[in-house]
Each structure stands twice: as C-alpha cells, then as structure tokens.
Amino acid sequence: MKGPVLVTGAAGFVGSHLLDRLLADGQTVVGWYRPGTDPSLLRPAVTWHEIELLDRQSVDRAVAALRPRVVYHLAAAAHVAQSWQFAAETYQVNVIATHYLLNALITLVERPRVLVTSSATVYQPQPHPLTEAAPVAPASPYALSKLTQELLAQRCYQEEGLPVLVARAFNHTGPRQDPSYVASGVARQIARIEAGLQTPVLRMGNLNPIRDLSDVRDVVRAYVTMVERAVPAQPYNICSGQGWSIRELIESFTSAAQTPVTIEQDAALFRPNDTPVLVGNHHRLSTETGWRPTIPFTQTATDLLDYWRQRVGTEIS
C-alpha cells in the first residue's frame, strides 16, 4: 500500500511523541485534529486536516480521499477522573467516534492496519502484575468506554476482516503531558516552586496507590512495533512491569528539585474510587514483537522536570 500514515488525535500529548517517531523514521504522516485545537500544537512536516470525528459524513469523505496504509487512532477523552463528570462526552469521543472511523475504513478496497489505543483500566484490580488473560471489570465511565472500543475493534476484524490492533496501555508520562495528570502536575509545581512562584509545599491526595508508569516514548515505540508485528484483535499490554506508589513517584521528583519541597496530604483531594494496585506484565508484547521498555523512570522524571522548568521560565520571562 502506498498511502500515508494517519494519526488521529495527532495534536495531543501522545500524538506529538508518535509524530516525532514516525517523522524520524521517514514516514509520510497526515494528522487529524479536532476543531478548536490550538494552532501552536500543529507540528511542522505533517499534513494537517481538521476533522470532527463525531461527524460521520466528514469521516467517510476524509477516509475515502486519504486511503491511508496505516492508522494510529489516538483521539480520545483520556482523563479517568473527569469521565465521571463528562460520561456522555467520554462515551461519544471514545466509542461513537471510533465506530465511525472503523466503519469508514472497512469501505476501502485496500484496508490499512489500524491501532486502537485501549487502557489498562479495563482490568479488574489485582495485587499482582496483570496479563492479558486477567478478568476485566471497568470501574469508571472512561474504562467502560475503552472496553467497548475494544469490542468494536474485535468485531471489525472478525466480521469485516479489518486488521485492528488493540493496545492496552498502562499509565505513561513524559514531556508535554497536561498537568492534570499526577506526574506532570507534580513536575510543574516543582518548577514553579524553584522559580519562586508558589510555596514549597505539594498538597496531594492518596499517596498509597501503586501504578505501572512508562515513558511515553517507550509507549509510542510499542505502538509502531505493534503495527509492524502484532496479531489483530488480540490485546497487548504496554507497560514497564514495575509498580511505583504515588509517594515514591513524588519523591523521585522532590529528590531532583533544586530547593527543598514538603509533601502534605489533603483528604479533600482523595478520589472516591481509587484502584490500590495497577501493574502490568508485557510478556506477550515482548515475546511476539521483541519490544521492551528501555527508558528508566529516573530519566523520564528528569526530562519532565526540565520540560516544565523551560515552560515556567518562558511564562515569567
């Protein structure tokens, strides 16, 4: 197939890192972004199209004109906590938009390999690392939307023959992530503390939950590897295989801070439904594709801190 690589949600956090990877590999890339996206987020060397994925006719026309050879479907409502407040919007973006996109791709004579990005939140919590065979029990509107997205992908492969790949990504972070996520939010606060813009205190919620945390650059490398080698419709965990408590995560940032920082817990910041442990096992992905995580979290923390130091410095200059 001769068409371009299509990335939906290309202007987002993970999308920006995937673009870095694809462009470095010499790929011809088309990025779709949602109307209202900040133009400064549109990276050079990419052909950009403004597409509303919830407009079925627009999606049909765009797919027919583009005829991509590979699709990375990253567009999503991705915030677990916010999904309780915006459940309908979460379902529309993660399920209805995916349905429209997959149905449009089915009509192509030459069908592309399609990567759908699910989430480890579909799993029932367990105290041990989770394999893909672990039971699912989505506990939030976001998680439920992601499991539904997987079922759409499986149906399109089994009934229509569209080679859809399912990536179950565990938590990941890195430069450019929105500060509403824990690691990026902590790094931003430390950068502001170092710049004298806030008092040297981090007010945090529950510090006990344990999470598997990967570098976003390892995650997008897994996505590319899956498109090349993974089996359609079969879920693959993308994870580090190592658990970090929220306390350990925060301490990794405070130990790298250029000024002393105190951590204070605030009961008002506790979530009503917080999974105690969510750690993955990437044996299937590593065995079948050769992918392994390579970036240690110490490097991720350093890069994320440096990113926010630069951002904060720009804001006050």
Summary of the structure (lengths in Angstrom):
residues: 317
radius of gyration: 19.5
end to end distance: 48.6
largest distance: 60.7
contacts: 1056
relative contact order: 0.14
helix: 44%
strand: 18%
